[in-house]
Amino acid sequence: MKATERGRLLGLDVGDKYVGLAVSDLHNKIASPLSVLLRKKSNIDLMATDFQSLISDLSLAGFIVGYPFNRQRSSPTAVNMKVFIDDLCKTGKLEGVRYTYWDECFTSKSKTILDKFAAVGILQVITPLLVCATGSKESLVTLSWFS
């Protein structure tokens, strides 16, 4: 990724009821809690619109989605996260958004306000690794949100 294309990263900690959000600084060295979104099947379109606004307002370069790699892929937590991503795909509002998954085994699953701090944990671990490993964020995967 060219220096002119760099931007902040949004960390997502997807839970049963809430999605914790954290955002990195422009240099992807510091992560800060942003907010917690209420997660319901009925508000997925609104959430996709919120993500569109965040991409624009915060100059986001991509998403880092916490995923329980240390568990079986068929675990309820893994299935829950995949359903959320699939539901976002179906809205068609986030096509072309750059994202990757990160093992969230070291972040805690907590309630409401603390979910955004779990998202901070996801970003604080991955952002230095992305920059150190590649000298940039080239390791982000560009995928379509469409199925």
Contact map, one row per residue, 1 for C-alpha under 8 A:
111011000000000000000000000000000000000000000000000000000000000000000000000000000000000000000000000000000000000000000000000000000000000111000000000
111111000000000000000000000000000000000000000000000000000000000000000000000000000000000000000000000000000000000000000000000000000000000100000000000
111111000000000000000000000000000000000000000000000000000000000000000000000000000000000000000000000000000000000000000000000000000000000000000000000
011111000000000000000000000000000000000000000000000000000000000000000000000000000000000000000000000000000000000000000000000000000000000000000000000
111111100000000000000000000000000000000000000000000000000000100000000000000000000000000000000000000000000000000000000000000000000000000000000000000
111111110000000000000000010000000000000000000000000000000000100000000000000000000000000000000000000000000000000000000000000000000000000010000000000
000011111000000000000000011100000000000000000000000000000011110000000000000000000000000000000000000000000000000000000000000000000000000000000000000
000001111100000000000011111100000000000000000000000000000111110000000000000000000000000000000000000000000000000000000000000000000000000000000000000
000000111110000000000011100100000000000000000000000000000001111100000000000000000000000000000000000000000000000000000000001000000000000000000000000
000000011111000000001111000000000000000000000000000000000001011100000000000000000000000000000000000000000000000000000000001000000000000000000000000
000000001111100000011110000000000000000000000000000000000000001111000000000000000000000000000000000000000000000000000011011000000000000000000000000
000000000111110000111100000000000000000000000000000000000000001111000000000000000000000000000000000000000000000000010010010000000000000000000000000
000000000011111000111000000000000000000000000000000000000000000011000000000000000000000000000000000000000000000000110110010000000000000000000000000
000000000001111101110000000000000000000000000000000000000000000011000000000000001001000000000000000000000000000000000000000000000000000000000000000
000000000000111111110000000000000000000000000000000000000000000000000000000010011000000000000000000000000000100000000000000000000000000000000000000
000000000000011111000000000000000000001000000000000000000000000000000000000000010000000000000000000000000000000000000000000000000000000000000000000
000000000000001111100000000000000000011100000000000000000000000000000000000000000000000000000000000000000000000000000000000000000000000000000000000
000000000000011111110000000000000001111000000000000000000000000000000000000000000000000000000000000000000000001100100000000000000000000000000000000
000000000001111011111000000000000001111000000000000000000000000000000000000000000000000000000000000000000000000000110000000000000000000000000000000
000000000011111001111100000000000111100000000000000000000000000000000000000000000000000000000000000000000000000111111110000000000000000000000000000
000000000111100000111110000000001111100000000000000000000000000000000000000000000000000000000000000000000000000000111011000000000000000000000000000
000000000111000000011111000000111110000000000000000000000000000000000000000000000000000000000000000000000000000000011011001000000000000000000000000
000000011110000000001111100000111100000000000000000000000000000000000000000000000000000000000000000000000000000000000001001000000000000000000000000
000000011100000000000111111111110000000000000000000000000000000000000000000000000000000000000000000000000000000000000000001000000000000000000000000
000000011000000000000011111111110000000000000000000000000000000000000000000000000000000000000000000000000000000000000000000000000000000000000000000
000001110000000000000001111110000000000000000000000000000000000000000000000000000000000000000000000000000000000000000000000000000000000000000000000
000000110000000000000001111111000000000000000000000000000000000000000000000000000000000000000000000000000000000000000000000000000000000000000000000
000000111000000000000001111111100000000000000000000000000000000000000000000000000000000000000000000000000000000000000000000000110000000000000000000
000000000000000000000001111111100000000000000000000000000000000000000000000000000000000000000000000000000000000000000000000100110000000000000000000
000000000000000000000001101111110000000000000000000000000000000000000000000000000000000000000000000000000000000000000000000100000000000000000000000
000000000000000000000111100111111000000000000000000000000000000000000000000000000000000000000000000000000000000000000001101100000000000000000000000
000000000000000000000111100001111100000000000000000000000000000000000000000000000000000000000000000000000000000000001001000000000000000000000000000
000000000000000000001110000000111110000000000000000000000000000000000000000000000000000000000000000000000000000000011011000000000000000000000000000
000000000000000000011110000000011111000000000000000000000000000000000000000000000000000000000000000000000000000000010000000000000000000000000000000
000000000000000000011100000000001111100000000000000000000000000000000000000000000000000000000000000000000000000010010000000000000000000000000000000
000000000000000001111000000000000111110000000000000000000000000000000000000000000000000000000000000000000000000110110000000000000000000000000000000
000000000000000001111000000000000011111000000010000000000000000000000000000000000000000000000000000000000000000000000000000000000000000000000000000
000000000000000011100000000000000001111100000000000000000000000000000000000000000000000000000000000000000000000000000000000000000000000000000000000
000000000000000111100000000000000000111110110000000000000000000000000000000000000000000000000000000000000000000000000000000000000000000000000000000
000000000000000010000000000000000000011111110000000000000000000000000000000000000000000000000000000000000000000000000000000000000000000000000000000
000000000000000000000000000000000000001111110000000000000000000000000000000000000000000000000000000000000000000000000000000000000000000000000000000
000000000000000000000000000000000000000111111000000000000000000000000000000000000000000000000000000000000000000000000000000000000000000000000000000
000000000000000000000000000000000000001111111110000000000000000000000000000000000000000000000000000000000000000000000000000000000000000000000000000
000000000000000000000000000000000000001111111111000000000000000000000000000000000000001100100000000000000000000000000000000000000000000000000000000
000000000000000000000000000000000000000001111111100000000000000000000000000000000000000100100000000000000000000000000000000000000000000000000000000
000000000000000000000000000000000000000000111111110000000000000000000000000000000000000000000000000000000000000000000000000000000000000000000000000
000000000000000000000000000000000000100000111111111000000000000000000000000000000000000000000000000000000000000000000000000000000000000000000000000
000000000000000000000000000000000000000000011111111100000000000000000000000000000000000100101100000000000000000000000000000000000000000000000000000
000000000000000000000000000000000000000000001111111110000000000000000000000000000000000000001000000000000000000000000000000000000000000000000000000
000000000000000000000000000000000000000000000111111111000000000000000000000000000000000000000000000000000000000000000000000000000000000000000000000
000000000000000000000000000000000000000000000011111111100000000000000000000000000000000000000100000000000000000000000000000000000000000000000000000
000000000000000000000000000000000000000000000001111111110000000000000000000000000000000000001100000000000000000000000000000000000000000000000000000
000000000000000000000000000000000000000000000000111111111000000000000000000000000000000000000000000000000000000000000000000000000000000000000000000
000000000000000000000000000000000000000000000000011111111111000000000000000000000000000000000000000000000000000000000000000000000000000000000000000
000000000000000000000000000000000000000000000000001111111111100000000000000000000000000000000000000000000000000000000000000000000000000000000000000
000000000000000000000000000000000000000000000000000111111111000000000000000000000000000000000000000000000000000000000000000000000000000000000000000
000000000000000000000000000000000000000000000000000011111111000000000000000000000000000000000000000000000000000000000000000000000000000000000000000
000000010000000000000000000000000000000000000000000001111111000000000000000000000000000000000000000000000000000000000000000000000000000000000000000
000000110000000000000000000000000000000000000000000001111111100000000000000000000000000000000000000000000000000000000000000000000000000000000000000
000000111100000000000000000000000000000000000000000001111111111000000000000000000000000000000000000000000000000000000000000000000000000000000000000
000011111000000000000000000000000000000000000000000000100011111000000000000000000000000000000000010000000000000000000000000000000000000000000000000
000000111100000000000000000000000000000000000000000000000001111100000000000000000000000000000000111000000000000000000000000000000000000000010000000
000000001111000000000000000000000000000000000000000000000001111110000000000000000000000000000000111100000000000000000000000000000000000000000000000
000000001111000000000000000000000000000000000000000000000000011111000000000000000000000000000000001111000000000000000000011000000000000000000000000
000000000011110000000000000000000000000000000000000000000000001111100000000000000000000000000000001111000000000000000000010000000000000000000000000
000000000011110000000000000000000000000000000000000000000000000111110000000000000000000000000000000011110000000000000010010000000000000000000000000
000000000000000000000000000000000000000000000000000000000000000011111000000001001000000000000000000011111000000000000000000000000000000000000000000
000000000000000000000000000000000000000000000000000000000000000001111110100011000000000000000000000000111000000000000000000000000000000000000000000
000000000000000000000000000000000000000000000000000000000000000000111111100000000000000000000000000001111000000000000000000000000000000000000000000
000000000000000000000000000000000000000000000000000000000000000000011111000000000000000000000000000000101000000000000000000000000000000000000000000
000000000000000000000000000000000000000000000000000000000000000000011111101001000000000000000000000000000000000000000000000000000000000000000000000
000000000000000000000000000000000000000000000000000000000000000000001111111001000000000000000000000000000000000000000000000000000000000000000000000
000000000000000000000000000000000000000000000000000000000000000000011011111001100000000000000000000000000000000000000000000000000000000000000000000
000000000000000000000000000000000000000000000000000000000000000000000001111101100000000000000000000000000000000000000000000000000000000000000000000
000000000000000000000000000000000000000000000000000000000000000000000011111111100000000000000000000000000000000000000000000000000000000000000000000
000000000000000000000000000000000000000000000000000000000000000000000000011111110000000000000000000000000000000000000000000000000000000000000000000
000000000000001000000000000000000000000000000000000000000000000000010000001111111000000000000000000000000000000000000000000000000000000000000000000
000000000000000000000000000000000000000000000000000000000000000000110011111111111100000000000000000000000000000000000000000000000000000000000000000
000000000000000000000000000000000000000000000000000000000000000000000000111111111110000000000000000000000000000000000000000000000000000000000000000
000000000000001100000000000000000000000000000000000000000000000000000000000111111111000000000000000000000000000000000000000000000000000000000000000
000000000000011000000000000000000000000000000000000000000000000000100000000011111111100000000000000000000000000000000000000000000000000000000000000
000000000000000000000000000000000000000000000000000000000000000000000000000001111111110000000000000000000000000000000000000000000000000000000000000
000000000000000000000000000000000000000000000000000000000000000000000000000000111111111000000000000000000000000000000000000000000000000000000000000
000000000000010000000000000000000000000000000000000000000000000000000000000000011111111100000000000000000000000000000000000000000000000000000000000
000000000000000000000000000000000000000000000000000000000000000000000000000000001111111110000000000000000000000000000000000000000000000000000000100
000000000000000000000000000000000000000000000000000000000000000000000000000000000111111111000000000000000000000000000000000000000000000000000000101
000000000000000000000000000000000000000000010000000000000000000000000000000000000011111111100000000000000000000000000000000000000000000000000000000
000000000000000000000000000000000000000000011001000000000000000000000000000000000001111111111100000000000000000000000000000000000000000000000000100
000000000000000000000000000000000000000000000000000000000000000000000000000000000000111111111110000000000000000000000000000000000000000000000001111
000000000000000000000000000000000000000000000000000000000000000000000000000000000000011111110000000000000000000000000000000000000000000000000000111
000000000000000000000000000000000000000000011001000000000000000000000000000000000000001111111100000000000000000000000000000000000000000000000000000
000000000000000000000000000000000000000000000000000000000000000000000000000000000000000111111110000000000000000000000000000000000000000000000000110
000000000000000000000000000000000000000000000001100100000000000000000000000000000000000110111110000000000000000000000000000000000000000000000000000
000000000000000000000000000000000000000000000001001100000000000000000000000000000000000110111111100000000000000000000000000000000000000000000001100
000000000000000000000000000000000000000000000000000000000000000000000000000000000000000010011111100000000000000000000000000000000000000000000011110
000000000000000000000000000000000000000000000000000000000000000000000000000000000000000000000111110000000000000000000000000000000000000000000111100
000000000000000000000000000000000000000000000000000000000000011000000000000000000000000000000111111000000000000000000000000000000000000000000111100
000000000000000000000000000000000000000000000000000000000000111000000000000000000000000000000001111100000000000000000000000000000000000000011110000
000000000000000000000000000000000000000000000000000000000000011110000000000000000000000000000000111110000000000000000000000000000000000000011110000
000000000000000000000000000000000000000000000000000000000000001110000000000000000000000000000000011111000000000000000000000000000000000000011000000
000000000000000000000000000000000000000000000000000000000000000111100000000000000000000000000000001111100000000000000000000000000000000000000000000
000000000000000000000000000000000000000000000000000000000000000111101000000000000000000000000000000111110000000000000000010001000000000000000000000
000000000000000000000000000000000000000000000000000000000000000001111100000000000000000000000000000011111100000000000000010000000000000000000000000
000000000000000000000000000000000000000000000000000000000000000001111000000000000000000000000000000001111110000000000000010000000000000000000000000
000000000000000000000000000000000000000000000000000000000000000000111100000000000000000000000000000000111111000000000000000000000000000000000000000
000000000000000000000000000000000000000000000000000000000000000000000000000000000000000000000000000000111111000000000000100000000000000000000000000
000000000000000000000000000000000000000000000000000000000000000000000000000000000000000000000000000000011111100000000110110000000000000000000000000
000000000000000000000000000000000000000000000000000000000000000000000000000000000000000000000000000000001111110000000100000000000000000000000000000
000000000000001000000000000000000000000000000000000000000000000000000000000000000000000000000000000000000011111000100100000000000000000000000000000
000000000000000000000000000000000000000000000000000000000000000000000000000000000000000000000000000000000001111101100100000000000000000000000000000
000000000000000001000000000000000000000000000000000000000000000000000000000000000000000000000000000000000000111111100000000000000000000000000000000
000000000000000001010000000000000001000000000000000000000000000000000000000000000000000000000000000000000000011111110000000000000000000000000000000
000000000000000000010000000000000011000000000000000000000000000000000000000000000000000000000000000000000000001111111000000000000000000000000000000
000000000000000000010000000000000000000000000000000000000000000000000000000000000000000000000000000000000000011111111100000000000000000000000000000
000000000000100001111000000000000001000000000000000000000000000000000000000000000000000000000000000000000000111111111110000000000000000000000000000
000000000001100000111100000000001111000000000000000000000000000000000000000000000000000000000000000000000000000111111111000000000000000000000000000
000000000000000000011100000000011000000000000000000000000000000000000000000000000000000000000000000000000000000011111111100000000000000000000000000
000000000000100000010000000000000000000000000000000000000000000000000000000000000000000000000000000000000011110001111111110000000000000000000000000
000000000011100000011100000000001000000000000000000000000000000001000000000000000000000000000000000000000010000000111111111000000000000000000000000
000000000010000000001110000000111000000000000000000000000000000000000000000000000000000000000000000000000000000000011111111100000000000000000000000
000000000000000000000000000000100000000000000000000000000000000000000000000000000000000000000000000000000110000000001111111110000000000000000000000
000000000011100000000000000000000000000000000000000000000000000111000000000000000000000000000000000001110010000000000111111111000000000000000000000
000000001110000000000111000000100000000000000000000000000000000100000000000000000000000000000000000000000000000000000011111111100000000000000000000
000000000000000000000000000011100000000000000000000000000000000000000000000000000000000000000000000000000000000000000001111111110000000000000000000
000000000000000000000000000000000000000000000000000000000000000000000000000000000000000000000000000000000000000000000000111111111000000000000000000
000000000000000000000000000000000000000000000000000000000000000000000000000000000000000000000000000001000000000000000000011111111100000000000000000
000000000000000000000000000110000000000000000000000000000000000000000000000000000000000000000000000000000000000000000000001111111110000000000000000
000000000000000000000000000110000000000000000000000000000000000000000000000000000000000000000000000000000000000000000000000111111111000000000000000
000000000000000000000000000000000000000000000000000000000000000000000000000000000000000000000000000000000000000000000000000011111111100000000000000
000000000000000000000000000000000000000000000000000000000000000000000000000000000000000000000000000000000000000000000000000001111111111111100000000
000000000000000000000000000000000000000000000000000000000000000000000000000000000000000000000000000000000000000000000000000000111111111110000000000
000000000000000000000000000000000000000000000000000000000000000000000000000000000000000000000000000000000000000000000000000000011111111100000000000
000000000000000000000000000000000000000000000000000000000000000000000000000000000000000000000000000000000000000000000000000000001111111100000000000
000000000000000000000000000000000000000000000000000000000000000000000000000000000000000000000000000000000000000000000000000000000111111111100000000
000000000000000000000000000000000000000000000000000000000000000000000000000000000000000000000000000000000000000000000000000000000111111110000000000
110000000000000000000000000000000000000000000000000000000000000000000000000000000000000000000000000000000000000000000000000000000111111111100000000
100001000000000000000000000000000000000000000000000000000000000000000000000000000000000000000000000000000000000000000000000000000110011111110000000
100000000000000000000000000000000000000000000000000000000000000000000000000000000000000000000000000000000000000000000000000000000100010111111000000
000000000000000000000000000000000000000000000000000000000000000000000000000000000000000000000000000000000000000000000000000000000100010111111000000
000000000000000000000000000000000000000000000000000000000000010000000000000000000000000000000000011100000000000000000000000000000000000011111100000
000000000000000000000000000000000000000000000000000000000000000000000000000000000000000000000000011100000000000000000000000000000000000001111110000
000000000000000000000000000000000000000000000000000000000000000000000000000000000000000000000001111000000000000000000000000000000000000000011111000
000000000000000000000000000000000000000000000000000000000000000000000000000000000000000000000011111000000000000000000000000000000000000000001111100
000000000000000000000000000000000000000000000000000000000000000000000000000000000000000010000111100000000000000000000000000000000000000000000111111
000000000000000000000000000000000000000000000000000000000000000000000000000000000000110111010111100000000000000000000000000000000000000000000011111
000000000000000000000000000000000000000000000000000000000000000000000000000000000000000011010010000000000000000000000000000000000000000000000001111
000000000000000000000000000000000000000000000000000000000000000000000000000000000000010011000000000000000000000000000000000000000000000000000001111
